Amino acid sequence: MTDIETRRERPVRQRSGGPGTARPLADVPRARTPHHDAPHDDAPSADAPHGGPAPGGAAHADAAELRALPPLVFAGECDLLRERLARVARGEAFVLQGGLHAKTYGRETADAIRDTLRTMMQMSALLTYATSVPVVKVSRIAHFTDPRRLVARYQTAAAALNLVRAFASGGYAGLRQVHAWNREFVAASPSRAGYEPLSAQLGRALDFMDACGPGSAGPADVEFFASHEARQPVYEKELTRIDSRAGEPYSTASHFVWIGERTGELDGAFVDHLARIRNPIGIALGPGCGPDEASAHLDRFDPEREPGRLTFVVRMGADAVRDTLPAVIEKVTAQGHRAAWICDAMHPGVPLGADGGPPGPRTFDDVLDEVTAFFEVHRALGTHPGGLHVELTGREIGGPEDRGLQRHPAPDRVMSLPPTPCLTRAGALDLAFLVAQAYRDGCR
């Protein structure tokens, strides 16, 4: 078995890559591949996202230790995800990307990870039934920006991935169990009357599957992939390894890597590095992104127009989605690119308050409005709304430190953390039911 190779059919379970480990990037000479150059050995420092002198002291020690640690994911798994995302780009699948709120670093307990996984599985079951296409499930690895804690980040990610793999296998997330959780939610929801028809239809579909043969709707392993935002160049460099199958570089920090607006400059260090690895890549599109900028990203990351290579994560706000996104989609489509499109209604900037001061709390209705706009735009253009990005609290009700959004908040609670919200379990399931109903009503 090769250094980073894995059994592609079970990305959430396979952990053994053979007795060897992937070669660190610094040990491999640079060479051109059919796709791109290998990443630079002199990646920018963690203290200087746009280049600059390398850090010293503890950061150097962490970099050396990271270089010797085994990969968190394997190249074969990344290739499998690229194939899954190619189906999304062709309109044959849907993506659900989600996980704990970014501010929860250090609080990724086993219970929180289990509850987040359970919520994502419940959302996935509803979306699969409503869209009649497979749902590609991608978990978020919480990020942080302290360059002195690179090894701690690796250790946290490794522990979280192991828990996800354990919970996703062995029957915990079987369809029958997931449907039972959804029925419990519907029974207790103030929107019960609206949700019961879809829940009942899904139950009848599972009954049919059971009638088709034993195990059709019972316990099963679930395919989960991992993702992270590139925020620390040294971390990215040291966990980029050469796959000995084809001699190409992959990030082994997660299967899917994305960059936000702060790090997405076309001439910046992050773009330069990520354009050279073979992982599927996500690019955040904010409200200021126009057709030309989106096209430039495609030319930089996907010159060969490879379906599954690039995903646009749209985080524009509802008004810009309606006003700006159509022209972006039209130009990308006209140029022959096959990108996947995901709606991230969790992160857009919130308009200033009426007095020009700080923005007010972002509400569940704000999130729903943006998601609705995203689906309306794609329906009008005849293109595929490829998925959703959500951030969760991992709890039924958000705690005082993260105050998650939900459709029916208690009247005495402020249910958001402006300007970036997250969803409670109830809020996430409300959103999934409403999106599923929109599909069933012909909004796709």
C-alpha positions as CSV (number, residue, x, y, z in Angstrom):
1,M,0.0,0.0,0.0
2,T,1.3,3.5,-0.8
3,D,2.2,6.2,1.7
4,I,-1.1,8.0,1.7
5,E,-3.3,5.5,-0.1
6,T,-6.4,4.1,1.5
7,R,-9.5,2.0,0.8
8,R,-11.6,4.5,-1.0
9,E,-14.9,3.0,-0.3
10,R,-14.7,3.6,3.5
11,P,-13.3,7.1,4.1
12,V,-14.7,7.4,7.6
13,R,-13.2,4.1,8.9
14,Q,-10.0,3.3,7.2
15,R,-7.1,4.5,9.3
16,S,-4.1,2.3,8.4
17,G,-2.0,3.5,5.6
18,G,0.6,0.7,5.9
19,P,3.8,0.7,7.9
20,G,5.2,3.8,6.2
21,T,4.1,7.4,6.6
22,A,3.7,10.1,4.0
23,R,6.9,11.9,3.1
24,P,7.1,15.5,4.3
25,L,7.1,18.1,1.6
26,A,10.6,19.2,2.4
27,D,12.0,15.7,1.6
28,V,10.6,15.7,-1.9
29,P,12.1,17.6,-4.8
30,R,9.8,20.0,-6.6
31,A,8.5,18.7,-9.8
32,R,5.8,19.6,-12.2
33,T,2.7,17.4,-12.4
34,P,0.0,17.4,-15.1
35,H,-2.0,19.7,-12.9
36,H,0.4,22.2,-11.2
37,D,3.8,22.6,-9.6
38,A,4.4,21.1,-6.2
39,P,3.9,23.5,-3.3
40,H,6.8,25.7,-2.4
41,D,9.1,24.4,0.3
42,D,9.5,28.0,1.6
43,A,5.9,28.4,2.5
44,P,5.1,31.7,4.3
45,S,5.3,31.8,8.1
46,A,2.4,31.4,10.4
47,D,2.9,34.9,11.7
48,A,2.8,36.4,8.1
49,P,-0.1,35.1,6.1
50,H,1.0,37.0,3.1
51,G,4.7,36.1,3.3
52,G,7.5,37.3,5.5
53,P,10.2,35.8,7.7
54,A,9.7,32.5,9.3
55,P,8.7,32.4,12.9
56,G,11.1,31.3,15.6
57,G,11.1,29.5,18.9
58,A,8.0,27.4,19.7
59,A,6.6,27.8,16.2
60,H,9.7,26.3,14.7
61,A,9.5,23.4,17.1
62,D,5.9,22.8,16.3
63,A,6.6,22.8,12.6
64,A,9.3,20.1,13.1
65,E,7.0,18.0,15.2
66,L,4.1,18.3,12.7
67,R,6.4,17.2,9.9
68,A,7.0,13.9,11.7
69,L,3.4,13.2,12.6
70,P,1.2,10.9,10.5
71,P,-1.5,12.2,8.1
72,L,-4.9,12.9,9.4
73,V,-6.5,11.8,6.1
74,F,-5.4,10.0,3.0
75,A,-5.1,10.9,-0.6
76,G,-7.5,8.2,-1.8
77,E,-10.1,9.7,0.4
78,C,-9.6,13.1,-1.0
79,D,-9.9,11.7,-4.5
80,L,-13.2,10.0,-3.5
81,L,-14.5,13.3,-2.2
82,R,-13.6,15.0,-5.4
83,E,-15.6,12.4,-7.3
84,R,-18.6,13.0,-4.9
85,L,-18.3,16.8,-5.5
86,A,-18.2,16.2,-9.2
87,R,-21.6,14.7,-8.9
88,V,-22.8,17.8,-7.0
89,A,-21.4,20.0,-9.8
90,R,-23.4,17.9,-12.3
91,G,-26.6,18.2,-10.3
92,E,-26.5,14.6,-9.2
93,A,-25.9,15.1,-5.4
94,F,-26.2,17.7,-2.6
95,V,-23.6,18.8,0.0
96,L,-24.2,19.3,3.7
97,Q,-21.1,20.8,5.2
98,G,-21.3,21.6,8.9
99,G,-19.9,21.2,12.4
100,L,-19.3,23.0,15.7
101,H,-19.2,26.7,15.7
102,A,-15.7,28.1,15.0
103,K,-15.6,29.7,18.5
104,T,-15.8,26.3,20.1
105,Y,-12.1,25.4,19.8
106,G,-11.1,23.7,23.1
107,R,-14.7,22.6,23.8
108,E,-15.0,19.7,21.3
109,T,-16.2,17.1,23.8
110,A,-17.3,13.7,22.8
111,D,-20.9,14.6,23.6
112,A,-20.7,17.8,21.5
113,I,-19.2,15.9,18.5
114,R,-21.8,13.1,18.9
115,D,-24.7,15.6,19.1
116,T,-23.4,17.5,16.1
117,L,-23.0,14.3,14.0
118,R,-26.5,13.3,15.0
119,T,-27.9,16.6,13.9
120,M,-26.1,16.4,10.6
121,M,-27.4,12.9,10.0
122,Q,-31.0,14.1,10.8
123,M,-30.6,17.0,8.3
124,S,-29.1,14.6,5.7
125,A,-32.0,12.1,5.9
126,L,-34.5,14.9,5.3
127,L,-32.5,16.4,2.4
128,T,-31.9,13.1,0.8
129,Y,-35.5,12.2,0.8
130,A,-36.6,15.6,-0.4
131,T,-34.0,16.0,-3.2
132,S,-33.9,12.4,-4.3
133,V,-30.1,12.6,-4.6
134,P,-27.3,11.5,-2.3
135,V,-26.2,14.0,0.3
136,V,-22.4,14.3,0.6
137,K,-21.6,14.9,4.3
138,V,-18.6,17.0,5.1
139,S,-17.7,17.8,8.7
140,R,-15.9,21.0,9.8
141,I,-12.7,20.8,11.9
142,A,-12.7,23.8,14.3
143,H,-9.9,26.2,13.5
144,F,-7.8,28.7,15.5
145,T,-5.3,31.3,14.6
146,D,-2.6,31.0,17.3
147,P,0.7,30.0,15.6
148,R,2.1,28.7,18.9
149,R,-0.5,25.9,19.1
150,L,0.0,24.1,15.8
151,V,0.5,20.7,17.4
152,A,-2.4,21.2,19.8
153,R,-4.6,21.9,16.7
154,Y,-3.4,18.6,15.1
155,Q,-4.1,16.6,18.3
156,T,-7.6,18.1,18.6
157,A,-8.4,17.4,14.9
158,A,-7.1,13.8,15.3
159,A,-9.3,13.2,18.3
160,A,-12.3,14.7,16.6
161,L,-11.8,12.7,13.4
162,N,-11.5,9.4,15.4
163,L,-14.8,10.2,17.2
164,V,-16.6,11.0,13.9
165,R,-15.3,7.7,12.4
166,A,-16.5,5.8,15.4
167,F,-19.9,7.4,15.6
168,A,-20.4,7.1,11.8
169,S,-19.9,3.3,11.9
170,G,-21.4,0.5,13.8
171,G,-25.1,1.4,13.3
172,Y,-25.3,4.6,15.4
173,A,-26.4,6.6,12.4
174,G,-28.6,4.1,10.6
175,L,-31.6,5.4,8.8
176,R,-34.1,3.9,11.2
177,Q,-32.4,5.5,14.2
178,V,-32.1,8.9,12.4
179,H,-35.8,8.8,11.6
180,A,-36.7,8.1,15.2
181,W,-34.7,11.2,16.2
182,N,-36.5,13.2,13.7
183,R,-39.9,12.0,14.9
184,E,-39.0,13.0,18.4
185,F,-38.1,16.5,17.2
186,V,-41.3,16.8,15.2
187,A,-43.5,15.7,18.1
188,A,-42.0,18.5,20.3
189,S,-41.8,21.2,17.7
190,P,-44.2,24.2,17.6
191,S,-44.2,23.6,13.8
192,R,-45.3,20.0,14.2
193,A,-48.3,20.4,11.9
194,G,-46.1,21.6,9.1
195,Y,-43.4,19.0,9.5
196,E,-45.5,15.9,10.1
197,P,-46.4,15.2,6.5
198,L,-42.8,15.1,5.3
199,S,-41.8,13.0,8.4
200,A,-44.6,10.6,7.7
201,Q,-43.7,10.3,4.0
202,L,-40.1,9.5,5.0
203,G,-41.3,6.8,7.4
204,R,-43.4,5.2,4.7
205,A,-40.3,5.2,2.5
206,L,-38.3,3.4,5.2
207,D,-41.1,0.9,5.6
208,F,-40.9,0.2,1.9
209,M,-37.1,-0.3,2.1
210,D,-37.5,-2.7,5.0
211,A,-40.0,-4.7,2.9
212,C,-37.5,-4.9,0.1
213,G,-35.1,-6.9,2.2
214,P,-33.4,-7.1,5.6
215,G,-31.0,-4.3,6.4
216,S,-32.2,-1.9,3.7
217,A,-33.0,0.8,6.3
218,G,-31.2,-0.6,9.2
219,P,-27.8,0.1,10.7
220,A,-25.1,1.1,8.2
221,D,-21.8,2.8,8.0
222,V,-22.0,6.4,7.0
223,E,-19.6,8.2,4.7
224,F,-18.2,11.4,6.3
225,F,-15.5,13.6,5.0
226,A,-13.6,16.3,6.9
227,S,-12.9,20.0,6.0
228,H,-11.0,22.9,7.4
229,E,-10.3,26.6,6.7
230,A,-6.7,27.3,5.8
231,R,-5.6,29.9,8.3
232,Q,-2.0,28.9,9.3
233,P,0.4,28.6,6.4
234,V,3.0,26.6,8.4
235,Y,0.3,24.1,9.4
236,E,-0.8,23.8,5.8
237,K,2.8,23.3,4.6
238,E,3.8,20.7,7.2
239,L,0.7,18.6,6.7
240,T,1.0,18.7,2.9
241,R,2.5,15.4,1.8
242,I,3.4,13.7,-1.5
243,D,1.2,10.7,-2.5
244,S,3.6,8.0,-3.7
245,R,0.9,6.7,-6.1
246,A,1.3,9.6,-8.5
247,G,3.9,11.8,-6.9
248,E,1.3,14.6,-6.3
249,P,0.9,16.8,-3.2
250,Y,-2.2,16.6,-1.0
251,S,-3.2,18.3,2.2
252,T,-3.5,15.6,4.8
253,A,-5.0,17.9,7.4
254,S,-8.5,17.3,5.9
255,H,-10.2,16.1,2.7
256,F,-11.6,19.5,1.7
257,V,-9.8,22.8,2.3
258,W,-11.3,26.2,1.9
259,I,-10.2,29.8,2.1
260,G,-12.2,32.8,3.2
261,E,-12.3,36.4,2.0
262,R,-9.4,37.4,4.3
263,T,-7.0,34.9,2.8
264,G,-8.3,34.6,-0.8
265,E,-6.3,37.2,-2.6
266,L,-5.2,35.8,-5.9
267,D,-1.6,36.8,-5.4
268,G,-1.5,35.7,-1.8
269,A,0.4,32.9,-0.1
270,F,-2.7,30.8,0.7
271,V,-4.0,30.8,-2.9
272,D,-0.5,30.0,-4.2
273,H,-0.2,27.0,-1.9
274,L,-3.8,25.6,-2.3
275,A,-3.7,25.9,-6.1
276,R,-0.9,23.4,-6.1
277,I,-2.5,20.6,-4.0
278,R,-4.9,18.0,-5.3
279,N,-7.6,18.2,-2.7
280,P,-10.9,19.6,-3.6
281,I,-10.9,23.3,-2.8
282,G,-13.6,25.8,-1.5
283,I,-13.6,29.5,-2.2
284,A,-15.7,31.9,-0.2
285,L,-17.6,34.4,-2.2
286,G,-18.6,37.5,-0.2
287,P,-21.0,40.3,-1.1
288,G,-18.3,42.2,-3.0
289,C,-17.4,39.4,-5.3
290,G,-18.4,39.9,-8.9
291,P,-18.3,37.7,-12.0
292,D,-14.7,38.7,-13.0
293,E,-13.3,37.8,-9.6
294,A,-15.1,34.4,-9.5
295,S,-13.8,33.7,-13.0
296,A,-10.2,34.6,-12.0
297,H,-10.5,32.1,-9.1
298,L,-11.6,29.4,-11.4
299,D,-8.8,30.0,-13.8
300,R,-6.3,29.9,-10.9
301,F,-7.6,26.8,-9.2
302,D,-9.3,24.9,-12.0
303,P,-7.7,25.7,-15.4
304,E,-8.6,22.2,-16.7
305,R,-12.3,22.6,-15.7
306,E,-12.3,19.4,-13.7
307,P,-15.7,18.8,-12.0
308,G,-15.3,18.4,-8.3
309,R,-12.1,20.4,-8.0
310,L,-13.7,23.7,-7.0
311,T,-16.6,24.6,-4.8
312,F,-17.9,28.1,-4.4
313,V,-19.1,28.8,-0.8
314,V,-21.6,31.7,-1.2
315,R,-21.8,34.0,1.9
316,M,-23.1,37.2,0.4
317,G,-26.2,38.0,2.4
318,A,-29.7,37.7,1.0
319,D,-29.8,41.0,-0.9
320,A,-26.4,40.3,-2.7
321,V,-27.5,36.7,-3.4
322,R,-30.5,38.1,-5.3
323,D,-28.7,41.0,-6.9
324,T,-25.1,39.8,-7.5
325,L,-25.0,36.0,-7.6
326,P,-27.0,35.5,-10.9
327,A,-24.3,37.3,-12.9
328,V,-21.6,35.3,-11.2
329,I,-23.3,32.0,-12.0
330,E,-24.0,33.0,-15.6
331,K,-20.4,33.9,-16.3
332,V,-19.0,30.8,-14.6
333,T,-21.4,28.6,-16.6
334,A,-20.7,30.4,-19.9
335,Q,-17.0,29.7,-19.5
336,G,-17.6,25.9,-19.2
337,H,-16.6,25.5,-15.6
338,R,-18.4,22.9,-13.5
339,A,-18.2,24.3,-10.0
340,A,-20.3,23.2,-7.1
341,W,-22.3,26.0,-5.3
342,I,-22.9,25.9,-1.5
343,C,-24.9,28.5,0.5
344,D,-23.3,29.6,3.7
345,A,-25.9,31.8,5.4
346,M,-24.0,31.8,8.7
347,H,-21.2,34.2,7.9
348,P,-22.3,37.2,5.8
349,G,-21.8,40.7,7.2
350,V,-24.9,42.0,8.9
351,P,-26.1,45.5,7.9
352,L,-25.3,48.3,10.3
353,G,-27.8,49.3,12.8
354,A,-30.4,52.0,12.1
355,D,-28.1,54.6,13.8
356,G,-25.0,53.5,11.9
357,G,-23.7,51.6,14.9
358,P,-22.8,48.0,15.3
359,P,-25.0,45.4,13.6
360,G,-27.9,43.9,15.5
361,P,-28.3,40.2,16.2
362,R,-28.7,38.0,13.2
363,T,-31.9,36.0,13.4
364,F,-33.1,32.7,12.2
365,D,-35.3,34.5,9.6
366,D,-32.1,36.2,8.2
367,V,-30.5,32.8,7.7
368,L,-33.7,31.4,6.1
369,D,-34.1,34.4,3.8
370,E,-30.6,33.9,2.5
371,V,-31.0,30.2,1.9
372,T,-34.3,30.9,0.2
373,A,-32.7,33.5,-2.1
374,F,-30.0,31.0,-3.0
375,F,-32.5,28.4,-4.1
376,E,-34.6,31.0,-5.9
377,V,-31.6,32.2,-8.0
378,H,-30.6,28.7,-9.0
379,R,-34.2,27.8,-9.9
380,A,-34.5,30.9,-12.1
381,L,-31.2,30.1,-13.9
382,G,-31.9,26.4,-14.3
383,T,-28.7,25.6,-12.3
384,H,-28.1,23.3,-9.3
385,P,-28.2,24.7,-5.7
386,G,-25.5,22.3,-4.6
387,G,-25.7,22.4,-0.8
388,L,-25.6,24.1,2.6
389,H,-22.9,25.1,5.0
390,V,-24.1,25.3,8.7
391,E,-22.5,25.9,12.0
392,L,-24.0,24.3,15.1
393,T,-23.8,24.5,18.8
394,G,-24.0,20.8,19.3
395,R,-26.7,21.2,21.9
396,E,-30.5,21.3,22.0
397,I,-30.4,24.9,23.2
398,G,-27.4,27.2,22.9
399,G,-25.5,28.0,26.1
400,P,-24.8,31.5,27.3
401,E,-21.5,31.6,25.4
402,D,-22.8,30.7,22.0
403,R,-26.6,31.4,22.1
404,G,-27.5,29.4,19.0
405,L,-30.3,30.4,16.6
406,Q,-33.6,28.5,16.3
407,R,-36.9,29.2,14.7
408,H,-38.9,29.3,18.0
409,P,-36.6,30.9,20.6
410,A,-37.6,31.4,24.2
411,P,-38.9,35.0,24.5
412,D,-36.4,35.9,27.2
413,R,-33.3,34.9,25.3
414,V,-31.1,36.6,22.8
415,M,-30.6,33.7,20.4
416,S,-27.5,34.8,18.4
417,L,-23.9,35.8,18.7
418,P,-23.7,38.7,16.2
419,P,-22.5,39.0,13.6
420,T,-21.8,35.3,13.0
421,P,-24.6,33.0,14.3
422,C,-24.8,29.3,14.8
423,L,-27.8,27.0,15.0
424,T,-29.0,24.9,17.9
425,R,-30.1,21.4,17.1
426,A,-33.7,22.6,16.8
427,G,-32.7,25.5,14.6
428,A,-30.7,23.2,12.3
429,L,-33.6,20.8,11.9
430,D,-36.0,23.6,11.4
431,L,-33.8,24.8,8.5
432,A,-33.6,21.2,7.0
433,F,-37.3,20.7,7.2
434,L,-38.0,24.1,5.5
435,V,-35.4,23.5,2.7
436,A,-36.8,20.0,2.2
437,Q,-40.3,21.4,1.9
438,A,-39.1,23.9,-0.6
439,Y,-37.7,21.1,-2.7
440,R,-40.9,19.1,-2.4
441,D,-42.9,22.1,-3.4
442,G,-40.9,22.5,-6.6
443,C,-38.3,25.0,-5.7
444,R,-35.5,23.0,-7.1
